[in-house]
Amino acid sequence: MENDYLQAAAVFGSAFGAAAFAGLATLLRFARRLSKLAVVSAMLNAGFLGLAIALIWYQNYRKAENVYGLIGICVLAGMGGSTLTDLAISLLSGAGIKVTIVHERDLGDHTDEHDHS
């Protein structure tokens, strides 16, 4: 029984990690500007998408003894994770829902970078 839990944890960890790195690879391929926030965001977005797929389909693939196929699907999902998010935002915007993403640093008072007084 404990072995089943360890195997499931290994599959879920692998799904998250593989999808996260696939998301990073996609970001590195297509991004014009890189920032720490963009890298972390891409990896988390893709990783959690891969993890969600693994959580949903784990029982089906475990019974078929094709866990590697499940990890492969998670990698493909990680590569398209940001595209899927952009599509969802576009669909919501088309339905009359306004989606705005604002970072905290954009909300505060801006001071001159060169002013060190």
C-alpha positions as CSV (number, residue, x, y, z in Angstrom):
1,M,0.0,0.0,0.0
2,E,2.8,2.4,0.9
3,N,4.5,1.6,-2.4
4,D,1.4,2.8,-4.2
5,Y,1.5,6.1,-2.5
6,L,5.2,6.5,-3.3
7,Q,4.6,5.6,-6.9
8,A,1.7,8.1,-7.1
9,A,3.9,10.9,-5.5
10,A,6.7,10.1,-7.9
11,V,4.3,10.3,-10.9
12,F,2.8,13.6,-9.7
13,G,6.2,15.1,-9.0
14,S,7.5,14.0,-12.4
15,A,4.4,15.4,-14.1
16,F,4.8,18.8,-12.4
17,G,8.6,19.0,-13.0
18,A,8.4,17.8,-16.6
19,A,5.6,20.1,-17.5
20,A,7.2,23.1,-15.7
21,F,10.5,22.6,-17.7
22,A,8.5,22.2,-20.9
23,G,6.8,25.6,-20.1
24,L,10.2,27.1,-19.5
25,A,11.5,25.8,-22.8
26,T,8.5,27.3,-24.6
27,L,9.1,30.6,-22.8
28,L,12.8,30.6,-23.8
29,R,11.9,29.9,-27.4
30,F,9.2,32.6,-27.9
31,A,9.8,35.3,-25.3
32,R,11.3,38.6,-26.4
33,R,12.1,39.7,-22.9
34,L,12.9,37.5,-19.9
35,S,12.4,38.4,-16.3
36,K,12.5,36.3,-13.1
37,L,8.7,36.8,-12.8
38,A,8.1,35.6,-16.4
39,V,10.2,32.5,-15.8
40,V,8.6,31.6,-12.5
41,S,5.1,32.3,-13.9
42,A,5.7,30.2,-17.0
43,M,7.0,27.3,-14.9
44,L,4.3,27.4,-12.3
45,N,1.5,27.7,-14.9
46,A,2.8,24.8,-17.0
47,G,3.7,22.7,-13.9
48,F,0.3,23.0,-12.3
49,L,-1.4,22.3,-15.7
50,G,0.7,19.1,-16.0
51,L,-0.1,18.2,-12.3
52,A,-3.8,18.7,-12.9
53,I,-3.8,16.4,-15.9
54,A,-1.8,13.8,-13.9
55,L,-4.3,14.0,-11.0
56,I,-7.3,13.6,-13.3
57,W,-5.9,10.8,-15.4
58,Y,-3.6,8.9,-13.0
59,Q,-6.0,6.0,-12.3
60,N,-6.7,5.4,-16.0
61,Y,-3.0,5.3,-16.9
62,R,-1.9,3.4,-13.8
63,K,-4.3,0.6,-14.6
64,A,-3.1,0.5,-18.2
65,E,0.5,0.5,-16.9
66,N,1.3,3.4,-19.2
67,V,2.4,6.0,-16.7
68,Y,5.1,7.2,-19.2
69,G,2.3,8.1,-21.6
70,L,0.7,10.2,-18.9
71,I,4.0,12.0,-18.3
72,G,4.3,12.6,-22.1
73,I,0.9,14.2,-22.1
74,C,1.9,16.4,-19.2
75,V,5.0,17.6,-21.1
76,L,2.9,18.4,-24.2
77,A,0.4,20.3,-21.9
78,G,3.3,22.2,-20.3
79,M,4.5,23.3,-23.8
80,G,1.1,24.7,-24.5
81,G,0.1,25.9,-21.1
82,S,0.7,29.6,-21.7
83,T,-1.2,29.4,-25.0
84,L,-4.1,27.8,-23.2
85,T,-4.2,30.5,-20.6
86,D,-4.0,33.2,-23.3
87,L,-6.9,31.5,-25.1
88,A,-9.0,31.4,-22.0
89,I,-8.4,35.1,-21.3
90,S,-9.3,35.8,-24.9
91,L,-12.5,33.8,-24.7
92,L,-13.5,35.6,-21.5
93,S,-12.7,39.0,-23.0
94,G,-14.9,38.1,-26.1
95,A,-17.8,37.2,-23.7
96,G,-17.7,40.8,-22.3
97,I,-15.6,40.0,-19.3
98,K,-12.7,42.3,-18.8
99,V,-9.5,40.5,-17.5
100,T,-6.7,42.8,-16.2
101,I,-3.6,41.5,-14.5
102,V,-1.8,44.1,-12.4
103,H,1.4,43.5,-10.5
104,E,1.8,45.1,-7.0
105,R,4.9,47.1,-8.1
106,D,2.7,48.8,-10.8
107,L,0.3,50.1,-8.1
108,G,2.6,51.9,-5.8
109,D,4.0,55.4,-6.0
110,H,6.9,55.5,-8.4
111,T,10.1,57.2,-7.3
112,D,12.9,58.2,-9.5
113,E,15.5,55.4,-9.7
114,H,18.3,57.9,-9.6
115,D,17.1,59.7,-6.5
116,H,19.0,58.3,-3.6
117,S,18.4,61.0,-1.0
